[in-house]
């Protein structure tokens, strides 16, 4: 049985935060122009690399774009990133996404994700709740050949469709389930 001391817990958290900050994803950067530029580049990459995402975007009522989420851990880990919520292509709010976890883990990675809100109700629920956490409302679009995302015919019926892509680093997998989104004021 592994026993965590306060010192080990604090050192692991400090190491995870240091690695996360070192990855250069703009932690603490609330410059709206930089966030919007990253959001534009991320959407451009998504639409270029995965053209079928355009049809999901066309059906959505809003889009939350997190250009870079940095995730790191050594026993204790966490992730953080900043992005923007767009309605009709216009940024209406800025958000941070953060998560913490404990378990058998080591490494760091970065990835982007885009949430397409497919119904007004899902968008209203997201905007109304302080600290919305991703969960069961999300349908993941997933890569079935390593380079193409696939969603089923019910994609338009799911409240939220998520694309997780552009992964880089030394961790296996990426998920947005459990991330807590909080509105930030730049």
C-alpha positions as a printed Julia matrix, in Angstrom:
186×3 Matrix{Float64}:
   0.0    0.0     0.0
   1.38   3.38   -0.97
   1.36   5.96    1.78
   1.39   9.62    0.74
   2.93  12.11    3.13
   2.12  15.8     2.99
   5.66  16.52    1.83
   5.47  13.96   -1.0
   2.05  15.27   -1.97
   3.27  18.89   -2.03
   6.44  18.02   -3.97
   4.49  16.0    -6.54
   2.0   18.83   -7.02
   4.82  21.36   -7.36
   6.58  19.16   -9.92
   3.36  18.73  -11.91
   2.73  22.49  -11.9
   6.32  23.21  -12.94
   6.16  20.78  -15.85
   2.77  22.16  -16.85
   4.04  25.74  -16.81
   7.19  24.74  -18.69
   5.14  23.38  -21.57
   4.31  26.96  -22.58
   0.56  26.77  -23.04
  -0.08  30.25  -21.74
  -0.8   29.31  -18.13
  -1.76  32.56  -16.49
  -1.99  34.34  -19.86
  -5.37  36.03  -20.02
  -4.6   38.21  -23.04
  -7.81  38.03  -25.12
  -6.0   38.65  -28.42
  -3.61  35.73  -27.82
  -6.42  33.41  -26.77
  -8.51  34.38  -29.82
  -5.53  33.89  -32.15
  -4.94  30.41  -30.69
  -8.65  29.6   -31.02
  -8.63  30.66  -34.7
  -5.53  28.53  -35.39
  -7.04  25.53  -33.57
 -10.3   25.7   -35.52
  -8.34  26.08  -38.76
  -6.31  22.97  -37.9
  -9.42  20.98  -36.95
 -11.28  21.87  -40.15
  -8.24  21.25  -42.35
  -7.21  17.94  -40.8
 -10.73  16.62  -40.16
 -13.07  18.11  -42.8
 -16.07  16.17  -41.5
 -15.95  18.35  -38.36
 -17.32  21.22  -40.48
 -20.73  19.53  -40.69
 -20.83  19.12  -36.89
 -19.84  22.8   -36.53
 -22.56  23.86  -38.94
 -25.21  22.09  -36.84
 -23.94  23.44  -33.5
 -25.28  26.47  -31.64
 -21.92  27.3   -30.0
 -18.32  26.14  -29.82
 -15.9   26.01  -26.88
 -12.32  25.84  -28.13
  -9.44  24.93  -25.82
  -6.34  25.34  -28.04
  -3.85  23.75  -25.65
  -4.49  21.67  -22.55
  -1.28  20.71  -20.78
  -1.47  17.61  -18.6
   1.35  16.42  -16.35
   1.72  14.05  -13.48
   3.97  11.99  -11.31
   1.67  10.18   -8.9
  -0.32  13.39   -8.57
  -1.2   15.21  -11.73
  -3.21  17.95  -13.23
  -4.09  19.75  -16.4
  -4.81  23.31  -17.39
  -5.62  25.39  -20.45
  -7.51  28.46  -21.59
  -9.88  29.03  -24.46
 -12.96  30.81  -25.73
 -16.66  30.19  -26.16
 -17.97  31.31  -29.54
 -21.57  31.79  -30.6
 -22.11  32.46  -34.31
 -18.33  32.72  -34.73
 -17.99  35.55  -32.18
 -16.18  35.15  -28.86
 -18.67  35.73  -26.03
 -16.65  34.46  -23.03
 -13.25  33.11  -22.06
 -12.8   29.93  -20.02
 -10.13  27.97  -18.26
 -10.2   24.17  -18.01
  -8.52  22.47  -15.06
  -8.37  19.0   -13.54
  -6.42  17.21  -10.82
  -5.93  13.5   -10.27
  -4.03  10.96   -8.21
  -2.9    7.53   -9.38
  -0.24   5.55  -11.15
   0.96   8.04  -13.71
   4.05   9.72  -15.01
   4.62  12.03  -17.94
   3.24  15.04  -19.68
   1.23  15.75  -22.79
  -0.58  18.51  -24.58
  -3.71  18.33  -26.67
  -6.47  20.51  -28.06
 -10.17  19.98  -27.75
 -13.27  21.54  -29.17
 -16.76  21.14  -27.72
 -19.67  21.66  -30.08
 -22.89  22.49  -28.2
 -25.61  20.94  -30.33
 -28.62  22.27  -28.39
 -29.55  25.6   -26.84
 -30.29  23.76  -23.58
 -26.77  22.32  -23.33
 -25.27  25.75  -24.02
 -27.51  27.43  -21.43
 -26.66  24.76  -18.84
 -22.94  25.27  -19.53
 -23.14  29.06  -19.23
 -25.45  29.04  -16.21
 -23.37  26.71  -14.04
 -20.31  28.1   -12.33
 -17.58  25.53  -12.83
 -19.27  23.19  -15.33
 -17.63  19.77  -15.43
 -17.57  17.64  -18.55
 -19.36  14.37  -18.11
 -22.09  12.14  -19.48
 -23.58  14.79  -21.79
 -20.61  14.48  -24.14
 -20.31  12.29  -27.19
 -16.73  11.9   -28.37
 -15.88  12.04  -32.02
 -13.09   9.51  -32.32
 -10.43   8.59  -34.81
 -11.08   5.22  -36.44
  -8.03   5.17  -38.7
  -5.59   7.41  -36.91
  -6.34  10.34  -39.18
 -10.13  10.6   -39.51
 -12.69  11.39  -36.86
 -15.95   9.52  -36.94
 -19.24  10.41  -35.35
 -22.34   8.32  -35.72
 -25.63   9.46  -37.23
 -26.84  10.54  -33.79
 -24.15  13.23  -33.45
 -26.71  15.94  -34.04
 -28.86  14.5   -31.25
 -26.16  14.54  -28.57
 -26.1   17.65  -26.38
 -22.34  18.11  -26.8
 -19.89  16.64  -29.32
 -16.19  16.71  -28.39
 -13.12  16.49  -30.61
  -9.82  15.76  -28.84
  -6.84  16.05  -31.2
  -3.27  17.28  -31.78
  -1.9   15.15  -28.97
   1.81  15.41  -28.23
   3.81  14.15  -25.28
   4.67  11.12  -23.25
   1.3   10.08  -21.8
  -1.16   7.63  -23.22
  -4.62   8.9   -24.04
  -6.45  12.13  -23.42
  -9.92  12.73  -22.13
 -11.84  15.82  -21.25
 -14.19  14.03  -18.89
 -13.64  15.48  -15.45
 -12.25  18.81  -16.62
 -13.81  21.73  -14.82
 -14.52  24.78  -16.94
 -14.55  28.18  -15.26
 -15.28  31.55  -16.84
 -12.27  33.88  -16.72
 -12.18  37.62  -17.22
  -9.19  38.72  -19.3
